[in-house]
Amino acid sequence: MRKNYTYYPEFNEGDDLLWLVYEEPTAQVVAEFFFEDDAAEYCSFLERGGGFSGFTPSFVLQKVPNLNINENFSAEFA
């Protein structure tokens, strides 16, 4: 049986070593970890049917910026 997930090391822009979990059917990275053991464990979880079973929608992986609305709210109603 062919594996849907693999993991490999890669340096990010800050020269940190990350372990990336790659989903073969969709050709996209679905997770990043600092430790190889965590990446291996997550791959195993995904191979056993966790997540989207090999077909993660790309919109799920989009990074959305976190906004701190408390500062604006406090300034408006102070």
N, C-alpha and C positions, 0 to 999 in steps of 0.2 A: 504494500500500500504506500502510495506517495504521500509525503508529508506536506501539509499546507503551510507550516510555519518553520522558519529558521531564525537563528540569531547570530549576530556577528559584531565585532568591535569596530568602533569608528571614533575619531576625535571630533569634537564639536568646535565651534568658532573660538571658544575660550580655552582650547587645548585640554579639555577634560575628556577622559576616555569614557565613552558610553557604550553600552551594549544595546543594539537595536534589534527589535523583533520584527521580522519581515514576513508579510503574508503573501505567499506565492500566487494564489489565484487572482488577487487584485493588484499585485505588484506595488504594494505600499507598506511603509513602515507603520506599525500599529502601536508600538510602545518603545520607550527608552528607559534604560536602567543604568545605574552606576556600578552594579555588581553582576558578574556573570551568573552567579547562582540564581539571582532574582529573574534574569532573562530566561534561563533554562526552565525554571519553575513555571513562569508565565507561558512559555511555549508549550509545556506539557499540559497546562490547564486548557489552553486553546485547542490543542490536538484532541483532547478528550471531549470537545464540543462546547467549551465555554465561549463566551463572546458571541460572534456572529457565524460561527462554524465555517470559516474560510471566506466569507463574503462581507467584510466590514464596509459599510457605506462610507464614502469619502467625507461626507459632511460631519460624521461623528468624530473625525480626526482633526477637524479644523480647530485651531487655537483661537479662542476669543479673549480679547484683552479684558482684564479685571478692572473695573472702574470703582473708585471709592466715592460713592455719592454722599457719604456722610459729611465730608468737608464742604461740599457745595450746599448741602441742606443746612448745615450749621451756620454758614455765612449768610444765607438767605433769611433765616429766621432768628438770627441772634439779636 
